[in-house]
Amino acid sequence: MLTWDALLIDAGIPLALERGIHPDLKTGRPIAQTENRGYPAYFESHLNDLVFASVVQLGTEISPTKQKLLSSKILMWIFPHTFTIYLLHGLIF
């Protein structure tokens, strides 16, 4: 369980119920009464996404062992374009 959402689901509190009481910016009605029934858009980021990405980034930058592991010859042979994809994701994020 890495996310707050997973903890809420295990506690029996669905994401729609948690978000449903807040007003929708477009209509002013409670979010639970809108078209998506309180569920956020797929691309809507959460705080835990930012925290997880930051921790992984810092862990990779600080740990020489992790850097050495990720730059091993076999991984570079299997995934030659990983760094390019990483840079493109950085532009999007």
TORNU-219819 format. One record per atom (N, C-alpha, C): residue number from 1; atom name; x, y, z. Coordinates in steps of 0.05 Angstrom, whole numbers, plus 32768, in hexadecimal, padded with zeros to 4 digits. Layout:
<node seq="NUM" atom="CA" xx="X" yy="Y" zz="Z"/>
...
//
This chain:
<node seq="1" atom="N" xx="8011" yy="7FE9" zz="8000"/>
<node seq="1" atom="CA" xx="8000" yy="8000" zz="8000"/>
<node seq="1" atom="C" xx="8012" yy="8019" zz="8000"/>
<node seq="2" atom="N" xx="8013" yy="8025" zz="7FEA"/>
<node seq="2" atom="CA" xx="8025" yy="803D" zz="7FE8"/>
<node seq="2" atom="C" xx="8016" yy="8057" zz="7FE7"/>
<node seq="3" atom="N" xx="7FFB" yy="8056" zz="7FE5"/>
<node seq="3" atom="CA" xx="7FED" yy="806F" zz="7FE1"/>
<node seq="3" atom="C" xx="7FD8" yy="8073" zz="7FF6"/>
<node seq="4" atom="N" xx="7FD1" yy="808C" zz="7FF9"/>
<node seq="4" atom="CA" xx="7FBB" yy="8093" zz="800B"/>
<node seq="4" atom="C" xx="7FA1" yy="8088" zz="8001"/>
<node seq="5" atom="N" xx="7F9D" yy="8088" zz="7FE6"/>
<node seq="5" atom="CA" xx="7F85" yy="807D" zz="7FDB"/>
<node seq="5" atom="C" xx="7F81" yy="805F" zz="7FE2"/>
<node seq="6" atom="N" xx="7F96" yy="8050" zz="7FE2"/>
<node seq="6" atom="CA" xx="7F95" yy="8034" zz="7FE9"/>
<node seq="6" atom="C" xx="7F8C" yy="8030" zz="8006"/>
<node seq="7" atom="N" xx="7F97" yy="8042" zz="8017"/>
<node seq="7" atom="CA" xx="7F8F" yy="8040" zz="8034"/>
<node seq="7" atom="C" xx="7F71" yy="8047" zz="8037"/>
<node seq="8" atom="N" xx="7F67" yy="805A" zz="8028"/>
<node seq="8" atom="CA" xx="7F4B" yy="8061" zz="802A"/>
<node seq="8" atom="C" xx="7F39" yy="804B" zz="8020"/>
<node seq="9" atom="N" xx="7F42" yy="803E" zz="800B"/>
<node seq="9" atom="CA" xx="7F32" yy="8027" zz="8000"/>
<node seq="9" atom="C" xx="7F32" yy="8010" zz="8014"/>
<node seq="10" atom="N" xx="7F48" yy="800B" zz="8021"/>
<node seq="10" atom="CA" xx="7F49" yy="7FF5" zz="8035"/>
<node seq="10" atom="C" xx="7F38" yy="7FFD" zz="804D"/>
<node seq="11" atom="N" xx="7F35" yy="8016" zz="8053"/>
<node seq="11" atom="CA" xx="7F25" yy="801F" zz="806A"/>
<node seq="11" atom="C" xx="7F07" yy="801F" zz="8063"/>
<node seq="12" atom="N" xx="7F01" yy="801A" zz="8049"/>
<node seq="12" atom="CA" xx="7EE5" yy="801A" zz="8041"/>
<node seq="12" atom="C" xx="7EDA" yy="8035" zz="8039"/>
<node seq="13" atom="N" xx="7EEC" yy="8048" zz="8034"/>
<node seq="13" atom="CA" xx="7EE3" yy="8063" zz="802C"/>
<node seq="13" atom="C" xx="7EEB" yy="8066" zz="800E"/>
<node seq="14" atom="N" xx="7ED7" yy="8064" zz="7FFC"/>
<node seq="14" atom="CA" xx="7EDE" yy="8067" zz="7FE0"/>
<node seq="14" atom="C" xx="7EE6" yy="8084" zz="7FD9"/>
<node seq="15" atom="N" xx="7EF6" yy="8086" zz="7FC4"/>
<node seq="15" atom="CA" xx="7F00" yy="80A0" zz="7FBC"/>
<node seq="15" atom="C" xx="7EEA" yy="80B3" zz="7FB5"/>
<node seq="16" atom="N" xx="7ED4" yy="80A8" zz="7FA9"/>
<node seq="16" atom="CA" xx="7EBE" yy="80B9" zz="7FA1"/>
<node seq="16" atom="C" xx="7EB0" yy="80C6" zz="7FB9"/>
<node seq="17" atom="N" xx="7EAE" yy="80B7" zz="7FCF"/>
<node seq="17" atom="CA" xx="7EA2" yy="80C1" zz="7FE8"/>
<node seq="17" atom="C" xx="7EB3" yy="80D7" zz="7FF4"/>
<node seq="18" atom="N" xx="7ECE" yy="80D3" zz="7FF3"/>
<node seq="18" atom="CA" xx="7EE0" yy="80E7" zz="7FFF"/>
<node seq="18" atom="C" xx="7EDE" yy="8101" zz="7FEF"/>
<node seq="19" atom="N" xx="7EDC" yy="80FF" zz="7FD5"/>
<node seq="19" atom="CA" xx="7EDC" yy="8117" zz="7FC4"/>
<node seq="19" atom="C" xx="7EC1" yy="8122" zz="7FBF"/>
<node seq="20" atom="N" xx="7EAC" yy="8112" zz="7FC4"/>
<node seq="20" atom="CA" xx="7E91" yy="8119" zz="7FBC"/>
<node seq="20" atom="C" xx="7E85" yy="8131" zz="7FC9"/>
<node seq="21" atom="N" xx="7E8F" yy="813A" zz="7FE0"/>
<node seq="21" atom="CA" xx="7E82" yy="8150" zz="7FEE"/>
<node seq="21" atom="C" xx="7E8B" yy="816B" zz="7FE4"/>
<node seq="22" atom="N" xx="7EA2" yy="816C" zz="7FD6"/>
<node seq="22" atom="CA" xx="7EAC" yy="8186" zz="7FCD"/>
<node seq="22" atom="C" xx="7E9D" yy="818F" zz="7FB4"/>
<node seq="23" atom="N" xx="7E9A" yy="81AA" zz="7FB1"/>
<node seq="23" atom="CA" xx="7E8B" yy="81B4" zz="7F9A"/>
<node seq="23" atom="C" xx="7E9B" yy="81B1" zz="7F80"/>
<node seq="24" atom="N" xx="7E8C" yy="81AB" zz="7F6A"/>
<node seq="24" atom="CA" xx="7E98" yy="81AA" zz="7F50"/>
<node seq="24" atom="C" xx="7E9C" yy="81C7" zz="7F46"/>
<node seq="25" atom="N" xx="7EB3" yy="81CD" zz="7F3B"/>
<node seq="25" atom="CA" xx="7EB9" yy="81E8" zz="7F32"/>
<node seq="25" atom="C" xx="7EA8" yy="81F1" zz="7F1B"/>
<node seq="26" atom="N" xx="7EA0" yy="81DF" zz="7F09"/>
<node seq="26" atom="CA" xx="7E90" yy="81E6" zz="7EF2"/>
<node seq="26" atom="C" xx="7E73" yy="81EA" zz="7EF8"/>
<node seq="27" atom="N" xx="7E67" yy="81D8" zz="7F08"/>
<node seq="27" atom="CA" xx="7E4A" yy="81D9" zz="7F0D"/>
<node seq="27" atom="C" xx="7E43" yy="81E4" zz="7F28"/>
<node seq="28" atom="N" xx="7E54" yy="81E2" zz="7F3C"/>
<node seq="28" atom="CA" xx="7E4E" yy="81EB" zz="7F57"/>
<node seq="28" atom="C" xx="7E40" yy="81D6" zz="7F68"/>
<node seq="29" atom="N" xx="7E38" yy="81C0" zz="7F5B"/>
<node seq="29" atom="CA" xx="7E2B" yy="81AA" zz="7F6A"/>
<node seq="29" atom="C" xx="7E40" yy="8199" zz="7F78"/>
<node seq="30" atom="N" xx="7E38" yy="8189" zz="7F8C"/>
<node seq="30" atom="CA" xx="7E4C" yy="8177" zz="7F98"/>
<node seq="30" atom="C" xx="7E57" yy="8164" zz="7F82"/>
<node seq="31" atom="N" xx="7E71" yy="815E" zz="7F85"/>
<node seq="31" atom="CA" xx="7E7E" yy="814D" zz="7F70"/>
<node seq="31" atom="C" xx="7E71" yy="8132" zz="7F6D"/>
<node seq="32" atom="N" xx="7E66" yy="8127" zz="7F83"/>
<node seq="32" atom="CA" xx="7E58" yy="810D" zz="7F81"/>
<node seq="32" atom="C" xx="7E40" yy="810E" zz="7F6F"/>
<node seq="33" atom="N" xx="7E35" yy="8125" zz="7F6A"/>
<node seq="33" atom="CA" xx="7E1D" yy="8128" zz="7F58"/>
<node seq="33" atom="C" xx="7E24" yy="8130" zz="7F3C"/>
<node seq="34" atom="N" xx="7E3E" yy="8130" zz="7F35"/>
<node seq="34" atom="CA" xx="7E46" yy="8137" zz="7F1A"/>
<node seq="34" atom="C" xx="7E49" yy="811E" zz="7F09"/>
<node seq="35" atom="N" xx="7E51" yy="8122" zz="7EF0"/>
<node seq="35" atom="CA" xx="7E53" yy="810D" zz="7EDC"/>
<node seq="35" atom="C" xx="7E65" yy="80F6" zz="7EE5"/>
<node seq="36" atom="N" xx="7E7C" yy="80FD" zz="7EF0"/>
<node seq="36" atom="CA" xx="7E90" yy="80E8" zz="7EF8"/>
<node seq="36" atom="C" xx="7E8B" yy="80DD" zz="7F14"/>
<node seq="37" atom="N" xx="7E77" yy="80E6" zz="7F22"/>
<node seq="37" atom="CA" xx="7E6F" yy="80DC" zz="7F3C"/>
<node seq="37" atom="C" xx="7E85" yy="80DE" zz="7F51"/>
<node seq="38" atom="N" xx="7E95" yy="80F3" zz="7F4F"/>
<node seq="38" atom="CA" xx="7EA9" yy="80F8" zz="7F63"/>
<node seq="38" atom="C" xx="7EC5" yy="80EC" zz="7F5D"/>
<node seq="39" atom="N" xx="7EC7" yy="80DC" zz="7F48"/>
<node seq="39" atom="CA" xx="7EE1" yy="80D1" zz="7F42"/>
<node seq="39" atom="C" xx="7EF1" yy="80E6" zz="7F32"/>
<node seq="40" atom="N" xx="7F0B" yy="80E9" zz="7F39"/>
<node seq="40" atom="CA" xx="7F1B" yy="80FD" zz="7F2B"/>
<node seq="40" atom="C" xx="7F22" yy="80F3" zz="7F0F"/>
<node seq="41" atom="N" xx="7F2A" yy="8106" zz="7EFE"/>
<node seq="41" atom="CA" xx="7F34" yy="80FE" zz="7EE4"/>
<node seq="41" atom="C" xx="7F4C" yy="80ED" zz="7EE6"/>
<node seq="42" atom="N" xx="7F51" yy="80DC" zz="7ED3"/>
<node seq="42" atom="CA" xx="7F68" yy="80C9" zz="7ED4"/>
<node seq="42" atom="C" xx="7F82" yy="80D8" zz="7ED7"/>
<node seq="43" atom="N" xx="7F85" yy="80EF" zz="7EC9"/>
<node seq="43" atom="CA" xx="7F9E" yy="80FD" zz="7EC9"/>
<node seq="43" atom="C" xx="7FA1" yy="8110" zz="7EE0"/>
<node seq="44" atom="N" xx="7F8E" yy="8112" zz="7EF2"/>
<node seq="44" atom="CA" xx="7F90" yy="8124" zz="7F09"/>
<node seq="44" atom="C" xx="7FA4" yy="8119" zz="7F1D"/>
<node seq="45" atom="N" xx="7FB9" yy="8128" zz="7F22"/>
<node seq="45" atom="CA" xx="7FCE" yy="811F" zz="7F34"/>
<node seq="45" atom="C" xx="7FC6" yy="8122" zz="7F51"/>
<node seq="46" atom="N" xx="7FD2" yy="8112" zz="7F62"/>
<node seq="46" atom="CA" xx="7FCE" yy="8113" zz="7F7F"/>
<node seq="46" atom="C" xx="7FE8" yy="811A" zz="7F8D"/>
<node seq="47" atom="N" xx="7FE6" yy="8122" zz="7FA6"/>
<node seq="47" atom="CA" xx="7FFD" yy="8129" zz="7FB5"/>
<node seq="47" atom="C" xx="8010" yy="8111" zz="7FB9"/>
<node seq="48" atom="N" xx="8004" yy="80F9" zz="7FBC"/>
<node seq="48" atom="CA" xx="8014" yy="80E1" zz="7FC0"/>
<node seq="48" atom="C" xx="8024" yy="80DA" zz="7FA7"/>
<node seq="49" atom="N" xx="801A" yy="80E2" zz="7F8F"/>
<node seq="49" atom="CA" xx="802A" yy="80DD" zz="7F77"/>
<node seq="49" atom="C" xx="8043" yy="80EE" zz="7F77"/>
<node seq="50" atom="N" xx="8040" yy="8107" zz="7F7F"/>
<node seq="50" atom="CA" xx="8057" yy="8119" zz="7F80"/>
<node seq="50" atom="C" xx="806B" yy="8110" zz="7F95"/>
<node seq="51" atom="N" xx="8061" yy="8108" zz="7FAD"/>
<node seq="51" atom="CA" xx="8073" yy="80FF" zz="7FC2"/>
<node seq="51" atom="C" xx="8082" yy="80E6" zz="7FB9"/>
<node seq="52" atom="N" xx="8074" yy="80D2" zz="7FAD"/>
<node seq="52" atom="CA" xx="8081" yy="80BA" zz="7FA4"/>
<node seq="52" atom="C" xx="8096" yy="80BF" zz="7F8F"/>
<node seq="53" atom="N" xx="8090" yy="80D0" zz="7F7B"/>
<node seq="53" atom="CA" xx="80A3" yy="80D6" zz="7F66"/>
<node seq="53" atom="C" xx="80BB" yy="80E5" zz="7F71"/>
<node seq="54" atom="N" xx="80B7" yy="80F7" zz="7F84"/>
<node seq="54" atom="CA" xx="80CD" yy="8106" zz="7F91"/>
<node seq="54" atom="C" xx="80DF" yy="80F3" zz="7FA1"/>
<node seq="55" atom="N" xx="80D4" yy="80E1" zz="7FB0"/>
<node seq="55" atom="CA" xx="80E4" yy="80CE" zz="7FC0"/>
<node seq="55" atom="C" xx="80F4" yy="80BC" zz="7FAE"/>
<node seq="56" atom="N" xx="80E8" yy="80B2" zz="7F99"/>
<node seq="56" atom="CA" xx="80F7" yy="80A0" zz="7F86"/>
<node seq="56" atom="C" xx="810E" yy="80B0" zz="7F79"/>
<node seq="57" atom="N" xx="8108" yy="80C9" zz="7F71"/>
<node seq="57" atom="CA" xx="811D" yy="80DA" zz="7F64"/>
<node seq="57" atom="C" xx="8133" yy="80DF" zz="7F78"/>
<node seq="58" atom="N" xx="812D" yy="80E7" zz="7F90"/>
<node seq="58" atom="CA" xx="8142" yy="80ED" zz="7FA4"/>
<node seq="58" atom="C" xx="8152" yy="80D4" zz="7FAB"/>
<node seq="59" atom="N" xx="8143" yy="80BD" zz="7FAE"/>
<node seq="59" atom="CA" xx="8151" yy="80A4" zz="7FB4"/>
<node seq="59" atom="C" xx="8165" yy="809C" zz="7F9F"/>
<node seq="60" atom="N" xx="815E" yy="80A2" zz="7F86"/>
<node seq="60" atom="CA" xx="8170" yy="809B" zz="7F70"/>
<node seq="60" atom="C" xx="8187" yy="80AE" zz="7F6F"/>
<node seq="61" atom="N" xx="8182" yy="80C8" zz="7F74"/>
<node seq="61" atom="CA" xx="8198" yy="80DB" zz="7F73"/>
<node seq="61" atom="C" xx="81AC" yy="80D8" zz="7F8A"/>
<node seq="62" atom="N" xx="81A2" yy="80D0" zz="7FA1"/>
<node seq="62" atom="CA" xx="81B3" yy="80CF" zz="7FB9"/>
<node seq="62" atom="C" xx="81C3" yy="80B4" zz="7FBB"/>
<node seq="63" atom="N" xx="81B7" yy="809F" zz="7FB2"/>
<node seq="63" atom="CA" xx="81C2" yy="8084" zz="7FB6"/>
<node seq="63" atom="C" xx="81D4" yy="807B" zz="7F9F"/>
<node seq="64" atom="N" xx="81EF" yy="807A" zz="7FA3"/>
<node seq="64" atom="CA" xx="8201" yy="8070" zz="7F8E"/>
<node seq="64" atom="C" xx="81FB" yy="8053" zz="7F87"/>
<node seq="65" atom="N" xx="81F3" yy="8043" zz="7F9B"/>
<node seq="65" atom="CA" xx="81ED" yy="8027" zz="7F95"/>
<node seq="65" atom="C" xx="81D5" yy="8025" zz="7F82"/>
<node seq="66" atom="N" xx="81C1" yy="8034" zz="7F86"/>
<node seq="66" atom="CA" xx="81AA" yy="8034" zz="7F75"/>
<node seq="66" atom="C" xx="81B1" yy="803E" zz="7F59"/>
<node seq="67" atom="N" xx="81C2" yy="8052" zz="7F57"/>
<node seq="67" atom="CA" xx="81CB" yy="805C" zz="7F3D"/>
<node seq="67" atom="C" xx="81DA" yy="8047" zz="7F2E"/>
<node seq="68" atom="N" xx="81EC" yy="8039" zz="7F3C"/>
<node seq="68" atom="CA" xx="81FC" yy="8024" zz="7F30"/>
<node seq="68" atom="C" xx="81EA" yy="800D" zz="7F26"/>
<node seq="69" atom="N" xx="81D7" yy="8006" zz="7F36"/>
<node seq="69" atom="CA" xx="81C4" yy="7FF1" zz="7F2F"/>
<node seq="69" atom="C" xx="81B4" yy="7FF8" zz="7F16"/>
<node seq="70" atom="N" xx="81AA" yy="8011" zz="7F16"/>
<node seq="70" atom="CA" xx="819A" yy="8019" zz="7EFF"/>
<node seq="70" atom="C" xx="81AA" yy="801D" zz="7EE5"/>
<node seq="71" atom="N" xx="81C4" yy="8022" zz="7EE8"/>
<node seq="71" atom="CA" xx="81D5" yy="8026" zz="7ED0"/>
<node seq="71" atom="C" xx="81E5" yy="800E" zz="7EC9"/>
<node seq="72" atom="N" xx="81DD" yy="7FF6" zz="7ED3"/>
<node seq="72" atom="CA" xx="81EB" yy="7FDE" zz="7ECC"/>
<node seq="72" atom="C" xx="81E9" yy="7FD8" zz="7EAE"/>
<node seq="73" atom="N" xx="81FD" yy="7FCA" zz="7EA4"/>
<node seq="73" atom="CA" xx="81FE" yy="7FC5" zz="7E87"/>
<node seq="73" atom="C" xx="81E6" yy="7FB5" zz="7E7D"/>
<node seq="74" atom="N" xx="81DD" yy="7FA2" zz="7E8C"/>
<node seq="74" atom="CA" xx="81C7" yy="7F92" zz="7E83"/>
<node seq="74" atom="C" xx="81AD" yy="7FA2" zz="7E82"/>
<node seq="75" atom="N" xx="81A8" yy="7FB3" zz="7E96"/>
<node seq="75" atom="CA" xx="8190" yy="7FC4" zz="7E95"/>
<node seq="75" atom="C" xx="8192" yy="7FD8" zz="7E7E"/>
<node seq="76" atom="N" xx="81A9" yy="7FE3" zz="7E79"/>
<node seq="76" atom="CA" xx="81AC" yy="7FF6" zz="7E63"/>
<node seq="76" atom="C" xx="81A9" yy="7FE8" zz="7E48"/>
<node seq="77" atom="N" xx="81B0" yy="7FCF" zz="7E47"/>
<node seq="77" atom="CA" xx="81AC" yy="7FC0" zz="7E2E"/>
<node seq="77" atom="C" xx="818E" yy="7FB9" zz="7E2A"/>
<node seq="78" atom="N" xx="8181" yy="7FB2" zz="7E3F"/>
<node seq="78" atom="CA" xx="8164" yy="7FAB" zz="7E3D"/>
<node seq="78" atom="C" xx="8153" yy="7FC4" zz="7E38"/>
<node seq="79" atom="N" xx="8159" yy="7FDA" zz="7E46"/>
<node seq="79" atom="CA" xx="8149" yy="7FF2" zz="7E44"/>
<node seq="79" atom="C" xx="815B" yy="800A" zz="7E3B"/>
<node seq="80" atom="N" xx="8162" yy="800B" zz="7E21"/>
<node seq="80" atom="CA" xx="8175" yy="801F" zz="7E18"/>
<node seq="80" atom="C" xx="816A" yy="803C" zz="7E18"/>
<node seq="81" atom="N" xx="8150" yy="803E" zz="7E17"/>
<node seq="81" atom="CA" xx="8144" yy="8059" zz="7E14"/>
<node seq="81" atom="C" xx="8136" yy="8063" zz="7E2E"/>
<node seq="82" atom="N" xx="813D" yy="8056" zz="7E44"/>
<node seq="82" atom="CA" xx="8130" yy="805D" zz="7E5D"/>
<node seq="82" atom="C" xx="8134" yy="807A" zz="7E65"/>
<node seq="83" atom="N" xx="814D" yy="8084" zz="7E61"/>
<node seq="83" atom="CA" xx="8152" yy="80A0" zz="7E69"/>
<node seq="83" atom="C" xx="8143" yy="80B4" zz="7E58"/>
<node seq="84" atom="N" xx="8140" yy="80AE" zz="7E3E"/>
<node seq="84" atom="CA" xx="8131" yy="80BF" zz="7E2D"/>
<node seq="84" atom="C" xx="8114" yy="80C0" zz="7E35"/>
<node seq="85" atom="N" xx="8108" yy="80A9" zz="7E3C"/>
<node seq="85" atom="CA" xx="80ED" yy="80A8" zz="7E45"/>
<node seq="85" atom="C" xx="80EA" yy="80B8" zz="7E60"/>
<node seq="86" atom="N" xx="80FE" yy="80B5" zz="7E71"/>
<node seq="86" atom="CA" xx="80FE" yy="80C3" zz="7E8B"/>
<node seq="86" atom="C" xx="80FE" yy="80E1" zz="7E86"/>
<node seq="87" atom="N" xx="810E" yy="80EB" zz="7E74"/>
<node seq="87" atom="CA" xx="810E" yy="8107" zz="7E6E"/>
<node seq="87" atom="C" xx="80F4" yy="8111" zz="7E63"/>
<node seq="88" atom="N" xx="80E8" yy="8102" zz="7E52"/>
<node seq="88" atom="CA" xx="80CE" yy="810A" zz="7E47"/>
<node seq="88" atom="C" xx="80B8" yy="810B" zz="7E5D"/>
<node seq="89" atom="N" xx="80B9" yy="80F7" zz="7E6F"/>
<node seq="89" atom="CA" xx="80A5" yy="80F8" zz="7E85"/>
<node seq="89" atom="C" xx="80AA" yy="8110" zz="7E97"/>
<node seq="90" atom="N" xx="80C3" yy="8118" zz="7E9A"/>
<node seq="90" atom="CA" xx="80C9" yy="812F" zz="7EAA"/>
<node seq="90" atom="C" xx="80BD" yy="8148" zz="7E9E"/>
<node seq="91" atom="N" xx="80BC" yy="814A" zz="7E84"/>
<node seq="91" atom="CA" xx="80AF" yy="8161" zz="7E77"/>
<node seq="91" atom="C" xx="8091" yy="8161" zz="7E7C"/>
<node seq="92" atom="N" xx="8085" yy="814A" zz="7E7C"/>
<node seq="92" atom="CA" xx="8068" yy="8148" zz="7E80"/>
<node seq="92" atom="C" xx="8061" yy="814E" zz="7E9D"/>
<node seq="93" atom="N" xx="8071" yy="8143" zz="7EB0"/>
<node seq="93" atom="CA" xx="806B" yy="8145" zz="7ECC"/>
<node seq="93" atom="C" xx="8070" yy="8162" zz="7ED5"/>
//
